[in-house]
């Protein structure tokens, strides 16, 4: 008959081995689930609604705050659904070059929990949540790239971030 310590040793290391195998299977299934998932997305600006001009007393600072209305449509969101999904974090990001540096600005976002995940989302006249500040008025007439990013937040594991759309937007020459 084995001693008590040998029995405890076998039970403990069997539990550790089972836990490691389950974690490895979870990780590998997560990689398989995220492979080749796609959605259809379309985006366009409807109108530039509000331009607010700010002028500072120090250093002659001037900037415009742009508030716009856009149309966003995302289809086949159920393709992203899997057993390990907790929520989706969807956001639109504007990127542009200014003085040799890349600028990024998130101007709209939404958190979609898994129980509320729809097949498609259509936002016909959605207003920008976070206005784009045009510091030094350098954004006029430039082409801005709008990226649609979706972060998949799992119940267990790493957050996966993917770009599902990239759209070009020409800013107006003159703000009214």
Buried (B, 14 or more C-beta within 10 A) or exposed (E): EEEEEEEEEEEEEEEEEEEEEEEEEBEEBBEEBBEEBEBEBEBEBEEBEBBEEEEEEEEEEEBBBBBBBBBBBBBEBEEBBBEBBEBBBBBBBBEBEEEEEEBEBBBBBBEBEBEEBEEEBEBEEBBBEEBBEBBEEBBEEBEBBBBBBBBBBBEEBEEBEBEBBEBEBEBEEEBE
